[in-house]
């Protein structure tokens, strides 16, 4: 098994648990707020204006959206109990909900929208608590495909903003502003070192805005007309608790789009861990569960405050990759800035006055990096032909539906236009293909035992029968037996080193795969990650008792791959054992 260098990511300046200077944390928080505040505000504006809603409700919905985004961004960073990822995951209004939210407003009004958002949020709480049961469906391939489709879905809007300037503006004002913004960002990001690289996006936007202002593109009138401090003019519309036909007709669509948003959150929670640490680490799925739980809190608050649902913004992943700063302080700073901005209309106007060509150039760079992050998530595990087929077909299906070229006469209005969104359509295709693979796969052999040394004879008997049915000899049977024993002992020592707890049950499944076997151990949650501990063996002494270190070294020798997924309620250790030459 290959070892990994814990300092490989030399570009990471501040890990999540490290503390950058307050000025730097605030500066990066402001940078992300500048980038994303327009999207947070424009999504409810698009929904409400498309549905013919009042300006009073629009002002309320925008205020609520910005405030909820701030609170939940802080929750993602600080991780309260089982809610929050403990990473910089910016929260904002979800464009995936535009179609169903417009339908809710048209058919039932603001109170119906609030009720549907509120009820569908409970689905995310269920998904967060049972994420381990869905691990074979919501795979890295599915999550990575959804992330790669986010730029596909958003880029047409971004490219449309490149030339969005007032009538009468000079013909070259928009392209020059966008080009300067992008050139400054890329030059600094590619060539600068040290602290200057951290400010590449902000400097690019400032320089681009100055160029745009020279042509009269910066909207100073918007700033002059906004008040300094204030609450929205509109009022909370309340909830529609009649649960009539409109509610039951639209609820399935809201639940499915909530699932798509959860998949995006899962992908973002996996991706942010990939870019936040200097060394490669196994993905902490407890943090992923926390991210989905915080997303549910955001949707719950959005429903209670009658605004568009929110989700994680992948922009924070791209900015973390670009700047190398992943400290939780940045997430807290972003959240505080959003909450303050909700009560400062003039401050919002300063940000919203940035010309669209400048914002589009900035977003183009970050979304390009986001596509690469999605690719990394897809290939984090072994990419076999089945996974490659799922990713390839799903991605291009998403592209086709996004561009309306796949049988539009049948799918354009299907489920309220749900498949017109490439991320939604591609994600659904990926889920269905993955589900098909799982349902048609041969059923693995399995045995359930109590997690303890007394289970070893039963495990040995089970593996001996599995090896015999697989046509393997004593050498392979012995290798499987030894790998299972060392994994069992390592899981047991988590109990010995932790607090007193009830004895855990464990389910062991075994299946043939290629020229070897895959053993999967499913038990109650433990503490340390076996995958990370094995990786550290190649870099120096492991902080573990001598017996445990011996078990880890033996397991590394016996297994070609060890994958440890940790959830709040479950440990899942997957061990691949290749057959010795004599048994192949």
ABEGO torsion letter per residue (X at the ends): XBBBBAAABAABABBAABBBBAAAAAAAAAAAAAAAAAAAAAAAAAAAAAAGBBAAAAAAAAAAAAAAAAAAAAAAAAGBEABEAGBBBBBBBBAAAAAAAAAAAAAAEAAAAAAAAAAAAAAAAAAAAAAAAAAAABBAAAAAAAAAAAAAAAAAAAAAAAABBBBGBBAAAAAAAAAAAAAAAAAAAAABBEAAAAAAAAAAAAAAAAAAAAAGABBAAAAAABBABEBBABBBAEBBAAGBAAAAAAAAAAAAAAAAAAAAAAAAAAAAAAAABABBBBBBAAAAAAAAAAAAAAAAAAAAAGBBBBBBBAAAAAAAAAAGBABAAAAAAAAAAAAAAAABAAAAAAAAABBAAAAAAAAAAAAAAAAAAAAAAAAABBBBAAAAAAAAAAAAAAAAAAAGABGAAAAAABGGGAAABAAAAAAAAAAAAAAAAAAABBBBBBBBBBBBAAAAAAAAAAAAAAAAAAGBBAAAAAAAAAAAAAAAAAAAAAAAABBBBBBBBBBBBBBBBEABBBBBBBBBBBABBAAAAAAAAAAEBBBBBAAAAAAAAAAAAABABBBBBBBAABBBBBBBBBBBAAAX
